[in-house]
Amino acid sequence: MKFLMDTDHASLIQMKAEPEFSAIAGRLSANPGSEVSYSIISLHEQFSGSHAQINRARSPVDAVSGYGRLAKLVGFYSQVLLVPFDVAAASEFIRLKAAGVRVATMDLRIASVALSRGLVLVTRNTRDFAKVPDLVTEDWTIPVR
């Protein structure tokens, strides 16, 4: 395992959003599936979005879209390498918080997972993640030349 995909990249893959998807797909094809992983934090973020959509539904028919989105997420995450937020990641999170790293909680959790395993975080959010010391990031939406 070398890479941890951030939620933004996972979403672009799931939606096949162009032109970013083509750039990401090219990088994915150059790296075996065993080298690319996804964080349980990304699954949590995306499930929370589906949950909110379902809770906002004003009728059972309105809820259909939210449940459809939830079903697609279950399918996606059941086919990828999912990395937990474990004791090592929690320790890293506590260390970063104590050091005063000011990044949104979910992003800091994702960064902690990457750091605790020595993974490169694949994200478009390089500005915020640059605040995390020693975290290596790559943006796969930028075509390789």
N, C-alpha and C positions, 0 to 999 in steps of 0.2 A: 504494500500500500504506500503510495507516494503523495496522492492528492486528496484533499477534502473539498468537496463542492459546497459553496455557500448557497443559501436559499435562493438568491437571485438567479444563479446559474441553473439550479434545479428547476425553477419556474420556467426559464427560457427553454429548457430541454422539453419539459412537459407540454408547453404550449406550441413548441416548434416555431417560436417567434423569429421571424427573419428581419434583418439579415444576420442577427447574432447566432441563431441556431446553426447555420451553415458553418460559421467559424468554430463554434463549440464542437459540432459533430466531427469536423476535421481533426481537432485535437483529441477527441475521444477515440477516434479510429486509430490514432497513432499510439495510444496507450492501452494496454490490456485492461480488461474489466477489473482484474485483481489489483490494479494500481489506483483506481478511482473509487472513492468512498463518499458517503453522505452522512451527515450528523443527525442524530436523533433530535437535535435542536431544530433543524430545518423541518423535519417531519412535524414537530410540535407547532412551529410557526404556521405551517400550511394547514394542519388540522384545525388550529385555532381560527384561521380565516374561514374555513368551511363551516365550522361550528357557529361562528358569528352570523354567517349568511343564513344558516338554517334557523337560528334564533330570531332573526329579523323577518322571517317569512310571515306573511299575514294570512296565509291559507296553506293547506296541504299542497296545492298545485305550485305555490311559490317555493315550497321547500324542495321540490324535485331537483332543481338546479344545484342547490347546496349538497344534497345527498349524492347527486351524480358526480360532483366535484370530489366529494369525499371518497367515493368508490374508485375514481381514477387515481387518487393519491395512494390508496391501499394497494392498488395494482402496481403502481410505479415503485413504491418503497419495498414491496415484496420481491422485487427483481434486482435490487441493487445491494451493495455492501453497506450496511448501516452501522455506524460507529456510535457506541454509547457515550453518555456523559457519566463517567465512572469516578471513582475516588481520585485517580490521577488527574483527571480533568477538573474536578472540584477543587483539588489542592492548587492547581494552576490558577483557577478563577480567584480563589481567596488571595493568592500571592499578588495577582494583578490588581485586585481591588485595593489591597493594602499599600501597593506602590502608587496608588492614585491614578491609575489608568482610567481615563474618562471616555468610555465607549458604552453604547446602549447595552443593557443586560444580556439580551439574546445574542448580540454580536460578540460580546465578551465571552459568553459560554462557548460559542462556535470557535472563537480564537483559542480558547483554553483546550478544547478538544484537539485542535490542530497542533498546538504547542506540546501538549502532553504526549503526542505520538510522533512528533517530528515531521508533520505533514505540511505540504505547501497548500495554502488556502486559495482556492480558485474563486475569485469574486470580481465584480465590477466596482465594489465599494472600497477601493484602495485608499481613498482619503481617510475614512474613519479607521480602517484596519491598520493604517500606517502608524497610528498612535500606540499600537501594541508592540512593545519591545521584542525583538528577535523573531517576530512573525514574518514569514516569507509568503508573499502573495503573487498571484498571476491572474491576469484578466484574459480569459480565453475567448472573449467576444472580439478581441482585436486580432485580425488575421496575421498569421506568421509570415514573414517575408524571407 
